[in-house]
Amino acid sequence: MSKKPKNAISPTREEDYPEWYQQVIKAADLAENSPSRGCMIIKPWGWGIWEQIQSALDAMIKEGGAENAYFPLFIPLNFLEREAKHVEGFAKECAVVTHHRLEAKDGKLVPTGELEEPFIVRPTSETIIGDAFSRWVQSYRDLPLLINQWANVVRWEMRPRMFLRTAEFLWQEGHTVHADEECARKEVHRALEMYRVLAEDYLALPVIMGEKTETERFPGAVSTLCIEAMMQDRKALQAGTSHYLGTNFSQACGINFLDEKGEQKLGHTTSWGVSTRLVGGLIMTHADDDGLRVPPKIAPKHAVVLPVIPKDEQRAEILEYTEGLSKELRELQYAGKSLVVEHDTRDLRGGEKSWSWVKKGIPIRIEVGPRDIESGSVVIFRRDQNAKEKIFLKRNELVEKLPSILDEIQANYFKQAKNYQAEHTTTKVKNLEEMKEYFTPKNKNKPEIHAGFVLAPYAESKESEKLINEFKVTVRCFPLNQDGSEGNCVVSGQPTKKKAIFAKSY
Amino acid sequence: MSKKPKNAISPTREEDYPEWYQQVIKAADLAENSPSRGCMIIKPWGWGIWEQIQSALDAMIKEGGAENAYFPLFIPLNFLEREAKHVEGFAKECAVVTHHRLEAKDGKLVPTGELEEPFIVRPTSETIIGDAFSRWVQSYRDLPLLINQWANVVRWEMRPRMFLRTAEFLWQEGHTVHADEECARKEVHRALEMYRVLAEDYLALPVIMGEKTETERFPGAVSTLCIEAMMQDRKALQAGTSHYLGTNFSQACGINFLDEKGEQKLGHTTSWGVSTRLVGGLIMTHADDDGLRVPPKIAPKHAVVLPVIPKDEQRAEILEYTEGLSKELRELQYAGKSLVVEHDTRDLRGGEKSWSWVKKGIPIRIEVGPRDIESGSVVIFRRDQNAKEKIFLKRNELVEKLPSILDEIQANYFKQAKNYQAEHTTTKVKNLEEMKEYFTPKNKNKPEIHAGFVLAPYAESKESEKLINEFKVTVRCFPLNQDGSEGNCVVSGQPTKKKAIFAKSY
């Protein structure tokens, strides 16, 4: 193939990155905006990816000792008031339920049955779960208490963006109580490592594990750890967080226990979560100008078999063959599960059909026509290669190699993203002036493509952070992995042994 | 064992049925009431049962061809207004979101940011999903469209009761569009049969499949099918419903398609759902005066290994042995999955520990002490038998027989419930007077234990239904399985070939 194929997605990343993102979502049939402002509809292919993420993560959560439970959607208003910083952080973006019925007046429905105390729709569940924990935790024997919830949450968003920032989103939130700070901090790190594994080994997203500055912390936390990923516009995406909450919520909610000496103590709590935002991160990391590319380990389907039927009278015979092939492939194992193989018999033109799967990002397409049947061979297309690059295999070779080809694709996606992140991370920025210069768009027509990440010595201070924020850059995190060498803070020039990552972000 | 053991649950079913229900939930650690009025907290053991139900049903839903998706929690008020009967049915019990932020005033948080149009929290999703379907369905090629959603819904409840009737509950709702009535009605029956299999083969709940009268129909449906189960107070529980919606919602939402002749047609839609209410049905059907009994096929854990440690110096040796046994049992298969076996090493007195598992209803307890280790044997207790009934087995016998013992327990629970339903269903009631007499509590001190079900000829009419409703009995359904013989309506005396089930209900 010498001629560059026409791209399936218009505009391309280069032409208009934000619009390209919307068009990939549409072309891959992942989701759509809903008439409920800020809320999105997750369509079957998007939901299928989320189900795979859930399934992988749920197993890790249970392996880590947490049990799933479910807490109310509605939180009494006064619960939010109990933790001062928490209320500051969340009160501004809450959906408030004030009435519990509707009545028809002049042909219109109007709210009636005003509640004595309004409910807020949970933006996160520390306060309502903390209240339950205050009953569940009595003695040191009840600790550690490790609970996880899969739920929808609502944070009012003025500028919603599908998957990345929506009023309603879906997530899991882990909430744990421990006897002391050491145990709690261990759990915070354990959860973060679990998220790194999810991001890197399943979603093929290379991430930087780090700690947030005070300004960027979760409202009410003592310390917030995070994983940060680089998108293809070189902005950072916070892909998961894990918080050490100290005794702040124990104090607010009354989580006390009798220790082994019979003394009353406050529990040390943690919380950690990842959300449907990961699907946004997946798109922005792996999609290309032909549409989505889904890493095999979280693909709802691994391969599609596309019968090629030149003449109508060949239909029955070809479909019988491709059905048999599909069945054989479904008996293969990949990553501990049976392969999911679609046999696409839709009555569509071949090109349209094939491109619909390219755009969805299915890892492998398998075409079989009459001549392939005769010669006992198939033509396959890998999504990590050019959309029109054909690979000719014997049928038995396909059966033998399919799982290892999927492994290769998975590894390729990770390597590509890892290289991209490395290429666009600089350690050469020495001061605020250089940082500002680095983050100033070089091409005024493309303000949406950014320079990348800066890794530089940083002495944390609110004043320095304000100076950086002025040109819309934030401190993403202090990476956990530090070399400990001394340098001068990129903002203040003060000596420091810690380096931080700076970037524009979602 | 000649002496009847003391019951773990007080009061017993006989003493106070409604309170017994609450106490079983507490003793089995299934759920608790929350400070958010009408909402409950589902605790890990209760959630574990729901997860098993979800897993079994989700597989059947996908096998039936439906795909999962996710739609917004919030529905614009005007959507509800579109279907006249639907709004009548749901407007009275809606949670209404009117504001999107909170502000501190005089130290209190007050709602601000009033919405131009309020949102209702979905009580069911026909209108918002119908709106999406109006975009997704264009041509006959798009049909049938089969979508399912796992979600939380809210219906304001004045008299909430855990699992049975809570303001927020969890469910799945299937929504489908078909080209004509015949296809749609087939889907309605398919979904109902799927629910029968879930209820009978997994939850061991014998159910009657039937059709609701007009009065009892889903608001907006042309026909509502249901499965009805008998609880141990002989009241009926509607355990699942499947609705043929005709073109009512297609008209309201604009679901049109071009048929093969190029003519514009309205889609025929269906919806079907089961909820966390099933867990309530499970408790009320299988629990006894010692607590819950969970059918093995939906038990979060199948067996618990309880080490018996008479002297502290034997601890290490015994725990090593019981850990090994637990591991061996976990390699066994039951109902297509690995057995889940808990090794309970908690530092509790033996009796307390053992009873905690009786109350949770784990199918099998396995006790192992030093003498059992010496003789290579174990003592097991089956939850379908008396809590203190010991069964002595060699270790290898246990390994060999455990899956088949679980099968026996599953079958026993179903048989017991089926017999109970048969014993308390009468066909002898001939007229309204006799029906009233049948449903009048015989013991005034126990108004909560009812007579059972009446199966009798019934000619549907609103007037007749009102007469029955006067003594708080409802027509549960016309069973699908009718013998077609002619009889006289139990209320009006009119000749009819159809029989109906009458009962008090939840």
Interface residues (C-beta under 8 A of the other chain):
Chain A: E32 S34 P35 S36 C39 M40 I41 I42 K43 P44 W47 G48 W50 E51 E67 N68 A69 Y70 F71 P72 L73 F74 I75 P76 L77 F79 L80 E81 V87 A91 K92 E93 C94 A95 V96 V97 T98 H99 H100 R101 L102 E103 A104 K108 L109 P111 G113 P118 F119 I120 V121 I128 D131 A132 R135 R141 I147 A151 N152 V154 W156 A167 E168 L170 D347
Chain B: E32 S34 P35 S36 C39 M40 I41 I42 K43 P44 W47 G48 W50 E51 E67 N68 A69 Y70 F71 P72 L73 F74 I75 P76 L77 F79 L80 E81 V87 A91 K92 E93 C94 A95 V96 V97 T98 H99 H100 R101 L102 E103 A104 K108 L109 P111 G113 P118 F119 I120 V121 I128 D131 A132 R135 R141 I147 A151 N152 V154 W156 A167 E168 L170 D347
